[in-house]
Amino acid sequence: MITHPFTYQAPSTIDEAVQQLDRSDEGKVIAGGHSLLPLMKLGLAQPEALIDLRRIASLREIRSEADGTIAIGALATHRDITHDQTVRAKLVALAEAAGAVGDLQVRARGTIGGSLAHADPAADEPAPALAYDAIIRAVGPKGRRDIKASEYFKGVFETALAANEIIAEIRFPAPDGRTGGAYAKFAHPASGFAITGVAAVITIKADGTVERAAIGVTGAAAAAYRATAAEKALAGTNGDAKAIAAAAAKAADGITALSDLAASSDYRKHLVTVYAKRAIERAISRAKA
Ligand SMILES: Cc1cc2nc3c(=O)[nH]c(=O)nc-3n(C[C@H](O)[C@H](O)[C@H](O)COP(=O)(O)OP(=O)(O)OC[C@H]3O[C@@H](n4cnc5c(N)ncnc54)[C@H](O)[C@@H]3O)c2cc1C
């Protein structure tokens, strides 16, 4: 039950939504409601105004642009993303991460914009957003702002998004030709959230050596992060089992790992290295296919 009073509005354009959000003192936008409503029921979030984005049809679109950028509207659900043919072909690590979110009902209602705005440290989609160098396009009272994923995740439920900004879309630059991606997740057995999730996006040269490695990790630390030590270790190698193992071993370097009833910090770090290895192996084999 939600015990505190709030107003409800469902604007039909993003500009209207931004104005309504900006006018309210403690307002919040609502997308799939799968994170916000549980918090409201627990009394942990008490917005005085709810601005529902569901009537803004343009926010649901997934489109390819002339330069190859894949723009995913903030209201695209995890299920939309999992089944979209372009995402499956070009951004397979994102398709796999979206397909690993919660259960069927959660994937049918929850949205990528909601997931990135909420920034639960155990959310899946931040990992591929980082690994694919996504841009979070936000709209606020002063207009549009593009935020690099690498500068977006700040801490537990904390991002670079301002309270009066709305995510309009998440923009993924087209990956180069010989690029493979994969997402490997160790899910919490009860909630399904990621105790560890690793997205690897690997580009190889014609001779089979690793040209570029991008590895996004979620679940392990207060905020999702890029495993830069592992990326550096893998780049320039021939991507064989030894090189993968050496790189994966560095995927938790320098982090302060979370610790809770589900996994101690040492165990989480260990899981990161194991799941990094799995994600890198699959990404390389896809890049070579
Ligand atoms: C049982 C259950 C299991 C789950 N398991 C997983 C899991 O395994 N992995 C995982 O990643 N997630 C999981 N989730 C979370 C789920 O993915 C949520 O859908 C997601 O985190 C939030 O998306 P939403 O659209 O529901 O956002 P909402 O709940 O509507 O909003 C969440 C927050 O984001 C803000 N917001 C929403 N959209 C925007 C926007 N466009 N611009 C700015 N702010 C916005 C809201 O104001 C609110 O603060 C689970 C949820 C449940 C209930």
The ligand as a Gaussian input file, in Angstrom:
#p B3LYP/6-31G(d) Opt

LIG

0 1
 C       11.175000      -8.721000      -8.846000
 C       12.156000      -7.805000      -9.557000
 C       13.327000      -8.351000     -10.050000
 C       14.233000      -7.532000     -10.717000
 N       15.388000      -8.093000     -11.192000
 C       16.271000      -7.316000     -11.848000
 C       17.477000      -7.883000     -12.395000
 O       17.750000      -9.078000     -12.316000
 N       18.324000      -7.036000     -13.045000
 C       18.060000      -5.696000     -13.197000
 O       18.858000      -4.996000     -13.803000
 N       16.929000      -5.146000     -12.696000
 C       16.045000      -5.931000     -12.044000
 N       14.884000      -5.355000     -11.543000
 C       14.676000      -3.905000     -11.725000
 C       13.970000      -3.653000     -13.057000
 O       14.873000      -3.879000     -14.101000
 C       13.448000      -2.223000     -13.169000
 O       12.548000      -2.273000     -14.222000
 C       14.444000      -1.141000     -13.480000
 O       15.491000      -1.113000     -12.561000
 C       13.775000       0.221000     -13.411000
 O       13.057000       0.432000     -14.576000
 P       11.573000       0.965000     -14.545000
 O       11.231000       1.306000     -15.933000
 O       10.728000      -0.034000     -13.855000
 O       11.750000       2.310000     -13.699000
 P       10.803000       2.979000     -12.603000
 O       10.601000       2.047000     -11.464000
 O        9.608000       3.555000     -13.245000
 O       11.758000       4.175000     -12.144000
 C       12.947000       3.916000     -11.437000
 C       13.666000       5.233000     -11.160000
 O       14.149000       5.780000     -12.382000
 C       13.559000       7.060000     -12.646000
 N       13.300000       7.080000     -14.091000
 C       12.605000       6.156000     -14.803000
 N       12.663000       6.454000     -16.113000
 C       13.392000       7.595000     -16.215000
 C       13.798000       8.409000     -17.315000
 N       13.500000       8.097000     -18.576000
 N       14.526000       9.518000     -17.045000
 C       14.859000       9.833000     -15.777000
 N       14.513000       9.103000     -14.703000
 C       13.785000       7.996000     -14.929000
 C       12.330000       7.137000     -11.776000
 O       12.020000       8.477000     -11.426000
 C       12.767000       6.315000     -10.574000
 O       13.546000       7.102000      -9.713000
 C       13.965000      -6.147000     -10.874000
 C       12.780000      -5.600000     -10.374000
 C       11.880000      -6.420000      -9.727000
 C       10.601000      -5.820000      -9.218000

